[in-house]
Amino acid sequence: MDAATLLPEPGDPGTYRIALVCLGNICRSPMAHVVLAARVEDAGLAHRVHLESFGTGDWHVGRPMDHRAAAALTAEGYDATRHRARRFTVREADAFDLVLAMDHDNHDDLADLGVDPSRLRLFRSFDPQLDGQLDGQPDGQEVADASADVPDPYYDDDGFADVLDIVERTSARLVHLLQRQTSPA
């Protein structure tokens, strides 16, 4: 199956809304947001693709991203200064065309909040290093092991570089798919 067919159709033709979600919204999802936003901008899609990041927990709401995540991004030329943590709630459940969870626990939390399974994916389901293992399949059709998770670097200072590598290559794939999804017919 062509991976492009696996992106859910947009609710509003001409725009595509993506939520990136981790646990606290201070490490993985804001890193993914910053990188994907830069790639979307570079591809000329910023007027058609809307991105937001969230956490499933509320303990970091209003805070900037973790200083180690910001440092990893800044070292590679990304702007990490504008982020403030937010919590994904039931109000957001129907607001996005695609909701990308950073790990299986986040995925389960989002499903419990009522995110449509056809719009809910693991972020790494678009990781080219996992091609043939995940393929962006809808809920229930993905491998159920930790290899599909973006590892949480919060307790591992060295993990931020690994997360950035995952985010960069996965964002490149997503932008390619978004170009195809949002191009005029």
Summary of the structure (lengths in Angstrom):
residues: 185
radius of gyration: 14.9
end to end distance: 20.3
largest distance: 45.9
contacts: 598
relative contact order: 0.21
helix: 42%
strand: 12%
